[in-house]
Amino acid sequence: MSSLVDLVRRHGEAHADEHGIAPTAIPGLSTVRATAPSGLVHDISRPLACLVVQGGKHVAMGVREFAFGAGDLLLITADVPTISQITQASAEKPYLSLVVELDPGMIAELCLEMGEAGAAAGGEAVRVEPTEAEVTGAATRLMQLLGRPAALPVLQASLLRELHYWLLAGRHGAAIRRLGWPEGHVQRISRAVAVLRARFTEPLPVESLAAVAGMSLSSFHQHFRGVTSLSPLQFQKQLRLIEARRLMMGEGRSASGAAFAVGYESVSQFTREYGRMFGSPPARDAGMARRAADMPA
């Protein structure tokens, strides 16, 4: 029987894009592969579980930092800003991981069946623990299913459900359960976050976001920062800056073009905020991207 390392390696080698990410035919399941250490990557992560099967990585959220490697599981249970870096990877021994997006609906159903819907939810939004054998087993069966396309529509839902069950039943359970409370403050904030993600280029009054969450303005501010570690304005700003960097580095946009595309009205303000977040002016990054694109293959 193929090990999880072999399954993730083969899928990544066959399907990874230029960033090393390889989606699978199972919604919410993907692999990551890197053959060299990476630079710093800024992102606002969605709730997910990342099983590292080879290599090492470093993730920071605010003042908290995590270094982890093969056999560890990174759990993110809220939309939070992270800075990550692959630290151990080579052509001979690539960094490999399996990422599964957590499904709040599935978590809610499982909590009810497990008699834990009313249990106290807790745990940090980002945490690292050793991967439990049951989780590894369920993940291996999911990856093996990719080689049986006729069985995918029949079995993928049950295997995803099994993986979520073992995550809930294990040491990560308390942190994951809060995702399954439809009217809990994490899920209410998630509704506002979904609006911010979809419309981050637009001016969005905080009052309208609080209404989406079904909260008073003061309660919304308190819970939004408690879940994401940012204010709504800071969250929107980071979404804009991350997308602007992608437009420059991935699509060759100019700094001013990227600024206007993500909703900035002032290029000077964009330049200041970009430099504070990424440590270099946007024009420099845009120029580096253009020079790299002009180099002969």
C-alpha positions as CSV (number, residue, x, y, z in Angstrom):
1,M,0.0,0.0,0.0
2,S,1.4,3.4,-0.9
3,S,2.3,5.7,1.9
4,L,1.0,9.2,2.2
5,V,4.4,10.6,1.3
6,D,4.5,8.7,-2.0
7,L,0.9,9.6,-2.8
8,V,1.5,13.4,-2.2
9,R,4.8,13.3,-4.0
10,R,3.3,11.6,-7.1
11,H,0.3,14.0,-7.3
12,G,2.5,17.0,-6.8
13,E,5.0,16.0,-9.5
14,A,2.2,15.4,-12.0
15,H,-0.1,18.4,-11.2
16,A,1.6,21.2,-9.3
17,D,1.4,24.7,-10.8
18,E,4.3,27.2,-10.9
19,H,3.7,27.9,-7.2
20,G,3.8,24.2,-6.3
21,I,0.1,23.9,-5.6
22,A,-1.8,20.9,-7.0
23,P,-5.6,20.8,-6.5
24,T,-7.2,17.4,-6.6
25,A,-10.5,16.1,-8.0
26,I,-11.8,16.2,-4.4
27,P,-13.1,19.7,-3.6
28,G,-11.1,21.4,-0.8
29,L,-8.2,18.9,-1.1
30,S,-4.8,19.9,-2.5
31,T,-1.1,19.2,-2.2
32,V,1.9,21.5,-2.0
33,R,5.4,20.8,-3.3
34,A,8.5,22.9,-3.2
35,T,12.1,21.9,-4.3
36,A,13.8,24.8,-2.5
37,P,13.2,27.0,0.5
38,S,10.8,29.9,-0.2
39,G,10.6,33.6,0.5
40,L,8.1,35.0,2.9
41,V,4.5,34.5,1.8
42,H,1.8,36.8,3.2
43,D,-1.7,35.5,3.1
44,I,-5.1,35.6,4.9
45,S,-5.7,31.9,5.4
46,R,-9.0,30.2,5.4
47,P,-9.8,27.5,7.9
48,L,-7.7,24.4,7.0
49,A,-5.6,21.5,8.1
50,C,-2.2,21.1,6.6
51,L,-0.5,17.7,7.0
52,V,3.3,18.1,6.4
53,V,4.7,14.8,5.2
54,Q,8.2,15.9,4.2
55,G,10.4,19.0,4.7
56,G,9.8,21.9,7.0
57,K,7.9,25.2,7.3
58,H,7.6,28.3,9.5
59,V,4.4,30.2,10.1
60,A,3.9,33.4,12.0
61,M,0.6,34.9,13.2
62,G,1.1,38.2,15.1
63,V,3.6,37.5,17.8
64,R,3.2,33.7,17.7
65,E,5.5,31.6,15.6
66,F,5.5,27.9,14.7
67,A,8.3,25.8,13.2
68,F,7.1,22.4,12.1
69,G,7.9,19.5,9.8
70,A,7.2,16.0,8.7
71,G,4.6,14.3,10.9
72,D,3.1,17.6,12.1
73,L,-0.3,19.1,11.4
74,L,-0.9,22.8,11.1
75,L,-4.5,23.8,12.0
76,I,-6.0,27.2,11.1
77,T,-9.6,27.6,12.4
78,A,-10.4,31.2,11.3
79,D,-9.6,33.7,8.5
80,V,-6.4,35.0,9.9
81,P,-3.3,36.8,8.5
82,T,-0.2,34.6,8.3
83,I,3.4,34.9,7.1
84,S,4.8,31.6,6.0
85,Q,8.0,30.3,4.7
86,I,9.1,26.8,3.5
87,T,12.4,26.2,5.3
88,Q,13.4,22.7,4.4
89,A,13.2,21.6,0.8
90,S,15.5,20.4,-2.0
91,A,15.3,18.8,-5.4
92,E,16.2,15.5,-3.8
93,K,13.9,15.8,-0.9
94,P,11.1,18.3,-1.7
95,Y,8.8,19.9,0.9
96,L,5.4,18.0,0.6
97,S,2.1,18.7,2.4
98,L,-1.5,17.8,2.1
99,V,-4.1,20.6,2.7
100,V,-7.8,20.1,3.4
101,E,-10.2,23.0,3.8
102,L,-12.4,22.6,6.8
103,D,-16.1,22.3,6.1
104,P,-18.2,24.1,8.8
105,G,-21.4,22.3,7.7
106,M,-19.8,18.9,8.1
107,I,-18.3,19.9,11.4
108,A,-21.7,21.0,12.7
109,E,-23.3,17.7,11.7
110,L,-20.6,15.6,13.3
111,C,-20.7,17.6,16.5
112,L,-24.4,16.9,16.8
113,E,-23.9,13.2,16.2
114,M,-20.9,13.1,18.6
115,G,-23.0,14.8,21.3
116,E,-20.6,17.7,21.4
117,A,-22.6,20.6,19.9
118,G,-22.8,22.3,23.2
119,A,-19.3,21.6,24.3
120,A,-17.2,24.7,25.1
121,A,-15.2,25.7,22.0
122,G,-11.7,26.9,22.5
123,G,-8.2,26.8,21.2
124,E,-6.0,29.3,19.3
125,A,-6.8,30.1,15.7
126,V,-3.4,28.7,14.6
127,R,-1.8,25.8,16.2
128,V,0.6,22.9,15.5
129,E,0.5,19.4,16.9
130,P,1.8,16.0,15.8
131,T,-0.5,14.3,13.3
132,E,-2.5,11.5,14.8
133,A,-2.5,8.0,13.2
134,E,-6.2,8.1,12.5
135,V,-5.9,11.4,10.6
136,T,-3.0,10.1,8.6
137,G,-5.0,6.9,7.7
138,A,-8.0,8.8,6.5
139,A,-5.8,11.2,4.5
140,T,-4.0,8.3,2.9
141,R,-7.3,6.7,1.8
142,L,-8.5,10.0,0.3
143,M,-5.3,10.3,-1.7
144,Q,-5.6,6.6,-2.8
145,L,-9.1,7.4,-4.0
146,L,-7.7,9.8,-6.7
147,G,-6.4,6.7,-8.5
148,R,-9.9,5.2,-8.7
149,P,-11.9,7.8,-10.6
150,A,-15.0,5.6,-10.8
151,A,-15.1,5.4,-7.0
152,L,-14.6,9.2,-6.4
153,P,-18.3,10.3,-6.6
154,V,-19.3,7.4,-4.4
155,L,-16.7,7.5,-1.7
156,Q,-15.2,11.0,-1.5
157,A,-17.9,12.5,0.8
158,S,-17.7,9.6,3.3
159,L,-13.9,9.8,3.4
160,L,-13.8,13.6,3.8
161,R,-16.4,13.1,6.6
162,E,-14.1,10.5,8.2
163,L,-11.1,12.8,8.1
164,H,-13.2,15.6,9.7
165,Y,-14.4,13.1,12.4
166,W,-10.8,12.1,13.4
167,L,-9.8,15.8,13.5
168,L,-12.7,16.5,15.8
169,A,-12.1,13.4,17.9
170,G,-8.4,14.1,18.4
171,R,-6.4,16.8,20.2
172,H,-7.6,19.5,17.7
173,G,-11.3,18.9,18.5
174,A,-11.9,21.8,20.9
175,A,-10.4,24.3,18.4
176,I,-12.4,22.9,15.5
177,R,-15.8,22.7,17.1
178,R,-16.3,26.4,17.1
179,L,-16.5,26.3,13.3
180,G,-19.6,24.2,13.6
181,W,-21.7,26.7,15.6
182,P,-23.9,28.3,12.9
183,E,-24.8,31.2,15.2
184,G,-21.6,31.3,17.2
185,H,-19.5,34.5,16.9
186,V,-16.9,32.8,14.7
187,Q,-19.4,31.8,12.1
188,R,-21.1,35.3,12.2
189,I,-17.7,36.9,11.7
190,S,-17.1,34.5,8.8
191,R,-20.2,35.8,7.0
192,A,-18.7,39.3,7.2
193,V,-15.3,38.0,6.1
194,A,-16.9,36.4,3.0
195,V,-18.3,39.8,2.0
196,L,-14.9,41.4,2.5
197,R,-13.2,38.7,0.4
198,A,-15.7,39.1,-2.4
199,R,-15.8,43.0,-2.4
200,F,-12.5,44.1,-0.9
201,T,-11.9,46.6,-3.7
202,E,-15.0,48.5,-2.7
203,P,-15.6,51.0,0.1
204,L,-17.5,48.9,2.7
205,P,-19.0,50.7,5.7
206,V,-18.3,48.8,8.9
207,E,-22.0,49.2,9.8
208,S,-23.0,47.1,6.8
209,L,-20.5,44.4,7.8
210,A,-21.9,44.3,11.3
211,A,-25.4,43.9,9.9
212,V,-24.2,40.9,7.8
213,A,-22.8,39.4,11.0
214,G,-26.0,40.2,13.0
215,M,-24.1,42.1,15.6
216,S,-24.1,45.6,17.1
217,L,-21.2,47.8,15.9
218,S,-19.3,47.5,19.2
219,S,-19.8,43.8,19.5
220,F,-18.7,43.3,15.8
221,H,-15.5,45.3,16.3
222,Q,-14.7,43.2,19.4
223,H,-15.4,39.8,17.9
224,F,-13.9,40.6,14.5
225,R,-10.5,41.4,16.1
226,G,-10.9,38.5,18.5
227,V,-11.3,36.0,15.6
228,T,-9.0,37.5,12.9
229,S,-6.5,39.5,15.1
230,L,-7.3,42.6,12.8
231,S,-9.8,45.3,12.6
232,P,-12.2,45.2,9.6
233,L,-10.3,48.0,7.9
234,Q,-6.9,46.3,8.5
235,F,-8.3,43.1,7.1
236,Q,-9.5,44.8,4.0
237,K,-6.2,46.6,3.6
238,Q,-4.3,43.3,3.8
239,L,-6.5,41.7,1.2
240,R,-5.9,44.6,-1.1
241,L,-2.1,44.6,-0.6
242,I,-1.9,40.8,-1.1
243,E,-3.9,40.9,-4.3
244,A,-1.8,43.9,-5.6
245,R,1.4,42.0,-5.0
246,R,-0.1,39.0,-6.9
247,L,-1.0,41.3,-9.8
248,M,2.5,42.8,-10.0
249,M,4.4,39.6,-9.5
250,G,2.1,37.2,-11.4
251,E,0.6,39.3,-14.1
252,G,3.2,42.0,-14.6
253,R,1.0,45.0,-13.6
254,S,2.7,48.3,-12.8
255,A,2.6,49.5,-9.2
256,S,0.1,52.2,-10.0
257,G,-2.0,49.8,-12.1
258,A,-2.1,47.3,-9.3
259,A,-3.0,50.0,-6.7
260,F,-6.0,51.3,-8.7
261,A,-7.1,47.7,-9.5
262,V,-7.5,46.8,-5.8
263,G,-9.3,49.9,-4.8
264,Y,-6.7,52.5,-3.8
265,E,-7.3,56.1,-4.9
266,S,-3.9,57.3,-3.8
267,V,-0.7,55.7,-5.2
268,S,1.4,57.4,-2.4
269,Q,-0.8,55.8,0.3
270,F,-0.6,52.4,-1.5
271,T,3.2,52.8,-1.6
272,R,3.5,53.5,2.1
273,E,1.2,50.7,3.2
274,Y,2.8,48.2,0.7
275,G,6.3,49.0,2.0
276,R,5.2,48.6,5.6
277,M,3.7,45.2,4.9
278,F,6.2,43.7,2.5
279,G,9.4,45.6,3.4
280,S,10.1,47.0,0.0
281,P,8.4,49.6,-2.3
282,P,5.9,48.2,-4.8
283,A,7.8,49.7,-7.8
284,R,10.8,47.7,-6.9
285,D,8.8,44.4,-6.8
286,A,7.0,45.2,-10.0
287,G,10.3,46.0,-11.7
288,M,11.9,42.7,-10.5
289,A,8.9,40.8,-11.8
290,R,9.2,42.5,-15.2
291,R,12.9,41.8,-15.4
292,A,12.3,38.1,-14.5
293,A,9.7,37.8,-17.2
294,D,12.1,39.3,-19.8
295,M,14.9,36.9,-19.0
296,P,15.3,34.1,-21.6
297,A,14.0,30.7,-20.6
